Amino acid sequence: MLQKNTELKSLIKTIDELSVQENEALLFFFGEESTVDYAKLISYLNKSGIVFLGGIFPGIIHGEDNLTSGCIIKKLKYLHPPVLIRGLESNHIAVPDFSKVEEQAAFKPTMLTIVDGLTKNIANCLNELHNVLGNFVNFVGGGAGSLSLQQQPCILSSEGLVQDAAIVCTLAYEVQLGVRHGWQQLNGPVVATRTQSNEILELNWRPALDVYKSVVEQDYNEGRKEQEKEALQADNFFEIAKCYPFGIYREGQEDIVRDPIMVGKGNSLICVGEVPENTVLNILKGEVDHLIQSAQNAIQDTIVTEAAANRLRHTLVFDCISRTLFLEDSFEKELAVINQKIKSRRKEVTPQGVLSLGEISSYGEGMLEFFNKTIVIGTLYRDV
């Protein structure tokens, strides 16, 4: 449900009305401009014995609307309660033992995963999760954080509001996943010859910005009058770069997008998510029609047989904030195609989710990936 009033008294009233039962958890998605006393909210939830998880995001999605304030609250059944994974700022990430989950489920459950989208080592964390759980679960989730790109506590857990962390919960639902982005190749390949976690230091043995700038500047300024042309530099980097992400090459599939968000020291490029050294990259470019079509393809991928429609319980949407910045007024078309498709299948279900800093999903042959500038949709199905 959508809760526009996030004052503590109003939130508590809604929480009490939801009447959370055993093996049920509350999921909270907060827009970053919400006024919330998180410490008191967490204290109330803990004292009430309510299982919960959540995050603070640049925005939230409800049907065809996206908002920077307010909250999505969902009551979900789980097989394993939420687990907080700390220490993502380091290379030593301890993932809990989920062996009991494998013993419980008669179907392939869903691992909801919310991560601090501005921390380091996200891919390492996901790799550890995949190593522990293999292909036993399907993953869906996204990165929390602020559009300011200033890291701050954004993961909501029973231990408090934290950063440099992920929170995961094994949901008692099967999921159908749609993962698409629609960005097209402009130039490449180039090789990330020197990297450090989410920072690209060199492309083709040259400072990363120099190589990126030579391609992007020319395309961005093509057709512009001389007085309208811009040089790509640190102070306007994000505004121009939002149209030109990197793509990590994947044979036979869409590239995995990496979003360069700022210039680092020595003309390096800092991305949302790691870029392994010697990765083959393309420089991509967006067109509005292609991105909206990708959303339509993603929701179509999640729609199973007509007979399964009455089993559909929830639709979770993790739509990258940088897609909204690129699409601007056309972003409402992206949400509309998702909402209309779901409503045509089961009118009681409203797509809900977040504008995220990175998206998480099982991909291709079950591999777990962290995406940028992508839309990830998970439709949750349950028999009872």
Residue pairs with C-beta under 8 A, 6 or more apart in sequence:
1 14
1 72
1 73
1 74
2 60
2 62
2 70
2 71
2 72
2 352
3 10
3 11
3 14
3 70
3 71
3 72
3 73
4 67
4 69
4 70
5 11
5 70
6 30
6 34
6 35
6 36
6 69
6 70
6 71
7 35
8 36
8 37
8 40
8 41
8 44
11 36
11 41
11 71
12 44
14 73
15 26
15 44
15 45
15 48
15 50
15 73
18 26
18 73
18 75
20 26
20 50
20 51
20 75
23 77
23 78
23 79
23 172
24 51
24 75
24 76
24 77
24 78
25 50
25 51
25 52
25 53
25 75
25 76
25 77
25 78
25 81
25 82
25 169
26 45
26 50
26 51
26 52
26 53
26 54
26 73
26 74
26 75
26 76
27 52
27 53
27 54
27 72
27 73
27 74
27 75
27 76
27 112
27 169
28 52
28 53
28 54
28 55
28 71
28 72
28 73
28 156
29 54
29 55
29 57
29 60
29 71
29 72
29 352
29 353
29 354
30 36
30 54
30 55
30 56
30 57
30 60
30 70
30 71
30 156
31 56
31 57
31 58
31 59
31 60
31 67
31 68
31 69
31 70
31 71
32 56
32 57
32 58
32 59
32 68
32 69
32 146
32 147
33 68
33 69
34 56
34 69
34 70
34 71
35 69
36 71
38 156
38 161
39 160
39 161
42 156
42 157
42 158
42 160
42 161
45 52
45 158
46 158
51 78
51 81
51 82
52 82
52 156
52 158
53 82
53 112
53 114
53 156
53 157
53 167
53 169
54 114
54 155
54 156
54 167
55 114
55 144
55 154
55 155
55 156
55 167
55 354
56 144
56 145
56 146
56 154
56 156
56 161
57 142
57 144
57 145
57 154
57 321
57 354
57 355
57 356
57 357
58 68
58 145
58 146
58 147
58 321
58 354
58 355
58 356
58 357
59 66
59 67
59 68
59 147
59 321
59 324
59 354
59 355
60 66
60 67
60 70
60 71
60 72
60 352
60 353
60 354
60 355
61 72
61 317
61 319
61 335
61 351
61 352
61 353
61 354
61 355
62 72
62 350
62 352
63 335
63 339
63 350
63 351
63 352
64 332
64 335
64 336
64 339
65 335
66 324
66 331
66 335
66 355
72 352
72 353
72 354
74 314
74 352
76 112
76 169
76 171
76 172
76 173
76 314
76 380
77 171
77 172
77 173
77 382
78 169
78 170
78 171
78 172
79 101
79 104
79 105
79 109
79 170
79 171
79 172
80 98
80 100
80 101
80 104
80 169
80 170
81 169
82 157
82 158
82 167
82 168
82 169
83 96
83 167
83 168
83 169
84 155
84 157
84 158
84 159
84 162
84 165
84 166
84 167
85 93
85 94
85 95
85 96
85 125
85 165
85 166
85 167
85 168
86 162
86 164
86 165
87 93
87 94
87 164
87 165
88 115
88 116
88 119
88 120
88 121
88 122
88 124
88 125
88 164
88 165
88 166
89 119
89 120
89 121
89 164
90 121
91 121
91 124
93 121
93 124
93 125
93 128
95 125
95 128
95 129
95 131
95 132
96 132
97 132
98 132
98 133
98 170
101 109
101 133
101 136
101 137
101 170
102 136
105 172
107 174
108 136
108 137
108 138
108 174
109 136
109 137
109 138
109 170
109 171
109 172
109 173
109 174
110 137
110 138
110 139
110 140
110 170
110 171
110 173
110 174
110 175
110 378
110 380
111 129
111 133
111 137
111 138
111 139
111 140
111 141
111 168
111 169
111 170
111 171
112 140
112 141
112 168
112 169
112 170
112 171
112 316
113 126
113 129
113 139
113 140
113 141
113 166
113 167
113 168
113 360
114 141
114 142
114 143
114 144
114 155
114 166
114 167
114 168
115 122
115 125
115 141
115 142
115 143
115 144
115 155
115 165
115 166
115 167
115 358
115 360
115 370
116 143
116 144
116 145
116 151
116 154
116 155
116 162
116 163
116 164
116 165
116 166
117 142
117 143
117 144
117 145
117 154
117 272
117 356
117 357
117 358
118 143
118 145
118 146
118 149
118 150
118 151
118 163
118 272
118 357
119 151
119 163
119 164
119 165
120 197
120 198
120 274
121 197
121 274
122 143
122 166
122 198
122 273
122 274
122 358
122 370
123 273
123 274
123 370
124 274
125 166
126 139
126 360
126 368
126 369
126 370
127 368
129 139
129 168
129 368
130 367
130 368
135 366
137 170
138 174
138 175
138 177
138 362
138 366
138 378
139 360
139 361
139 362
139 368
140 175
140 177
140 316
140 318
140 360
140 361
140 362
140 376
140 378
141 168
141 318
141 359
141 360
141 361
141 376
142 318
142 353
142 354
142 356
142 357
142 358
142 359
142 360
142 376
143 272
143 356
143 357
143 358
143 359
143 360
143 370
144 154
144 155
144 354
144 356
144 357
145 151
145 152
145 154
145 357
146 152
146 154
147 321
149 238
149 261
149 262
151 163
151 164
152 163
153 160
153 161
153 162
153 163
154 161
154 163
155 161
155 162
155 163
155 165
155 166
155 167
156 167
157 165
157 167
171 380
172 382
173 313
173 314
173 380
173 381
173 382
174 380
174 381
174 382
175 378
175 379
175 380
175 381
176 301
176 302
176 303
176 304
176 378
176 379
176 381
177 301
177 302
177 361
177 362
177 376
177 377
177 378
178 297
178 298
178 299
178 300
178 301
178 302
178 375
178 376
178 377
178 378
179 298
179 301
179 359
179 361
179 363
179 371
179 374
179 375
179 376
179 377
180 254
180 294
180 295
180 297
180 298
180 301
180 374
180 375
181 254
181 257
181 291
181 294
181 371
181 373
181 374
181 375
182 286
182 287
182 290
182 291
182 292
182 293
182 294
182 295
183 245
183 247
183 254
183 255
183 257
183 284
183 285
183 286
183 290
183 291
183 373
184 284
184 285
184 286
184 287
184 290
185 247
185 255
185 282
185 283
185 284
185 285
186 215
186 219
186 244
186 282
186 283
186 284
186 285
187 215
187 282
187 283
188 247
188 249
188 280
188 281
188 282
188 283
189 249
189 280
189 281
189 282
190 203
190 204
190 211
190 280
190 281
190 282
190 283
191 203
191 204
191 278
191 279
191 280
191 281
192 200
192 202
192 203
192 208
192 275
192 276
192 277
192 278
192 279
192 281
193 202
193 203
193 204
193 205
193 277
193 278
194 200
194 201
194 202
194 205
194 277
195 201
195 202
195 274
195 275
195 276
195 277
195 279
197 274
198 270
198 271
198 272
198 273
198 274
198 275
199 264
199 268
199 269
199 270
199 271
199 275
200 208
200 246
200 260
200 268
200 269
200 270
200 271
200 275
201 207
201 208
201 266
201 268
202 208
203 211
203 212
203 281
204 211
207 266
207 267
207 268
208 267
208 268
208 269
209 232
209 263
209 267
209 268
209 269
210 267
212 232
212 244
212 260
212 269
212 283
213 232
215 244
215 283
216 232
216 240
216 241
216 244
216 283
217 230
217 231
217 232
219 244
219 285
220 230
220 232
220 240
220 243
220 244
221 228
221 229
221 230
230 236
230 240
232 240
232 241
233 263
234 262
234 263
237 260
237 261
237 262
237 263
238 261
238 262
241 259
241 260
241 261
242 259
242 322
242 325
242 326
243 285
243 286
243 326
244 260
244 283
244 284
244 285
245 257
245 258
245 259
245 260
245 283
245 284
245 286
245 322
245 372
245 373
246 257
246 258
246 259
246 260
246 271
246 275
246 281
246 282
246 283
246 284
247 254
247 255
247 256
247 257
247 258
247 281
247 282
247 283
247 284
248 255
248 256
248 257
248 258
248 275
248 279
248 280
248 281
249 255
249 279
249 280
249 281
249 282
250 256
250 364
253 363
253 364
255 282
255 284
256 363
256 369
256 371
257 284
257 371
257 372
257 373
257 374
258 271
258 272
258 273
258 275
258 281
258 372
259 271
259 272
259 273
259 320
259 322
259 358
259 372
259 373
260 269
260 270
260 271
261 270
261 271
261 272
262 269
262 270
263 269
263 270
264 270
271 372
272 357
272 358
272 372
273 358
273 370
273 371
273 372
274 370
275 281
286 326
286 373
288 327
288 330
291 323
291 326
291 327
291 334
292 327
292 330
292 333
292 334
292 337
294 375
295 319
295 334
295 337
295 338
295 375
296 337
296 341
298 338
298 375
298 376
298 377
299 337
299 338
299 341
299 342
299 377
300 341
301 377
302 315
302 377
302 378
302 379
303 341
303 345
303 379
304 379
304 381
306 345
308 381
309 345
309 346
310 346
311 381
311 382
311 383
312 342
312 345
312 346
312 349
312 379
312 380
312 381
313 349
313 380
313 381
313 382
314 349
314 352
314 379
314 380
315 338
315 342
315 349
315 350
315 351
315 352
315 353
315 377
315 378
315 379
315 380
316 351
316 352
316 353
316 377
316 378
316 379
316 380
317 338
317 351
317 352
317 353
317 354
317 375
317 376
317 377
318 353
318 354
318 356
318 359
318 360
318 361
318 375
318 376
318 377
319 334
319 335
319 353
319 354
319 355
319 356
319 359
319 375
319 376
320 355
320 356
320 357
320 358
320 359
320 371
320 372
320 373
320 374
320 375
321 355
321 356
321 357
322 372
322 373
323 331
323 334
323 373
323 374
323 375
324 331
324 355
326 373
327 333
327 334
334 375
335 351
338 351
338 377
339 350
339 351
342 349
342 350
342 351
342 379
343 349
343 350
351 377
358 370
358 371
358 372
359 370
359 371
359 372
359 374
359 375
359 376
360 368
360 369
360 370
360 371
360 376
361 368
361 369
361 371
361 376
361 378
362 368
362 369
363 369
363 371
